[in-house]
């Protein structure tokens, strides 16, 4: 199983990329990956990953930041994710916070670029080329592993994407179900309706997009 996110990234690679981007203090990259998880439907997991990063790297020298993060989570909004990422990426884990430490509160309008790109207004085969802004972390893979990942992306992407809540909801909207390792639709018309809206044609994407999503 290799769950794919809203933009058909390898989910495990997205998690790794998020952790790496926060470690290197790259806010724009980190917040992109955080919302890739969040808007794919992994909201709780995204929050837990950010909390884990705080606990392991920041908690010793930034106790007030921890209290601030918990306060923001208690009043959870979509922009809370960006707020947490912003404050993690501007702090140095090895430096003790000052008595008058300040925090940045990201506004709702700041996260508009990270919301899911509406496929209705996009040419379907160009959708991923537009949406996939960054490449996930590249991994050292054997030839067989590379071929497996590319095969998943090109031929069995919808089944793997069904493990993301956003895609499962889309499938269910036209009566689709997961059966025997694939997605079955009630009728050919239902299947056509689905692909008319979400047929992003992964197998027709430039190799750059395919490797960008698969961590190759």
N, C-alpha and C positions, 0 to 999 in steps of 0.2 A: 504494500500500500504506500502510495506517495501522494498525499493530499495536495491539491493545487488550489491556490488562492483565487481571489476575484479576477486578477490579471494573469492567471495561470502560471504563477511562480511556484516552484517547489517550496512548500510551506516550511519544511525543516531548514532549508537554506535561508528563508526569510528571517527566521528566528536567529540564526547565526549572524546574519548580516546586520540585524538590529543591534545585537550585543556588540559587534565589532565597531559599528558606527558610533555608538555611545562611548565606547572605550577610546576612540580616536577623536571624540568631541566634534563630530560632523553632524550638526543639527539637521540640516536639510535632508541628508541621507537617512539619518536615524528616524526622523519623524515620518518620512515616506514609508519605511518598513513597518513602523509601529501602526500606521493606519492601514497598511496592506493587511495586517492581521485583524485589526479592529473592524474594518469595513467588510472583511470577508466573513465576519460573524464570530470571530474568536475574541470577543470583547474581554471576557474574564481572563483568558490566557494572556492577552496583551498586557493587562494591568498586572497580573502576577509576575510576568517576566520583568517588567519595570521595577516592581517591588523587590524582586530577587536581585536585580542589578544594584539597586540602592543598598540593600542589606549587605551584599558581599563587598562592595567597593566604597560606599559612602557613609555608612552608618556610624563608623568609628569617629570620624571627624566632622560629621554634619548631622547632629541629632535634631536640630531645628528644621532642617530640610525634610527629615522623616516625618515630623509632626505636620509640616505644611502639606506634604504629599497625602498623608492620611486625611487631612481636612478636605483637600480637593476631591479625593475619591468619595468621601461621605456625601458630597454634593455633586455627584458624577454628571458631567456633560460631555458632549463629543470633544470639545476643546480641552478637556482635562488631560487627555493623552499628550497633546502637544505641550501643555504646560509642564507636565512631568519631564518630558524629554528635554525641553528647553532648559529647565533648571539643572538637570543632570549633566547636560553637555557644557554648561558654563561654569560648573564647579570643578575644582581640582580635588580629587579624592584624597590626596596626600596632605592637603593643607587644612588646618582647623578653621572652621567657620568663625567669623568675628561675632562679637556680642550684638552688633547692630546689622547683622546680615539681612539682605533684602532678597526678595524673590520676584520673578517675572510671571505675570499672569497673562497667558495668551488669550486673545479675544476670538470670538466665534468666527468673525469674518476672515481671520488669518488662516483658517484651515480649509477654506473653500477649494484650493487647488488639490487637496488630498482626498476629497470626497469622490465616490465612485463615478467615473466618467460615464455619462448616459449613452448607451449604445444606439439609441434611437436617432441621435443626431450625428452619428459617425458612419463612414463607409466601413462595413463589417470587416473586410479583409485588411483594413488599415488600422483597426481599433487597437490591437496589441502594440503596433509600432508607435502609436501615439501615447498609449497609457503606460507602457513599461519604460519608465524614465531611467531607472538604474538597473545594473546587473547585480544579481546576488553573488555572494562570495564564491569564487571558483574553487573547486575541490580537485584533489589529485585522484583521478578515476582510472580504472582499468578500461581497456577497449570495450569489454563486454558491458561494463557499467554505463559507459557513454552510449552505447547502442541501445541499452535498455531504456535509459532516460529519454533519448530522442524518440524511441518507439512509443513510449507512453505519451509524450507531448504531441506526437503526430497522429497516432491511431486510437489511443484510449484515453484521451484527455478528459472527456466528459465524465467517465466513471470515476476517475481520480478526483476531479473537481467536485463531484457529488459529496465528498467528505468535508467540504466547506459549506457552512450553513447558507451562505448567499446563493450558491449554485443549487443546493438541494431545494431551496425555496423556489427558485426559477423552474426547476424540473417539475416540482409538484403543481405549479400554477397551470400546467397543461396536462396534468394527470400522469406524468411520468413516474416510473418506479425503478428502483435498483433491483436487478435480477441477474443472477449468474454472472457477475462480473461485468455487466453492461447496463445501459439505461434503456428501458423499454417504454414506448409511448402507446397510448390506447389505439390511436389510428395514425395513418400516414399524414393526415391533415394536421393532427396535433404535433407530430414530429416536425413537419414543415413550418408550422407556426413558431415552434421553439427555435429552429435554426435560422428562420427569417430575422429573429431578434438577436440571437446569441451565437450565430454561426461565425465565429471569428477566424475560422480556417487556419488553425495552428500549423497544419502540414504544408501550407502555402507560404508561411512566413519566411523572411530571410533567415539564413542560418544564424546571423547575429542575434536575432530575437530569440530563437530557439535556445541557443547556448546561454543567453542572458537570463532566461527564465529557469533553466535547468542547472545552473551552477557548473557548467562545463568549461 
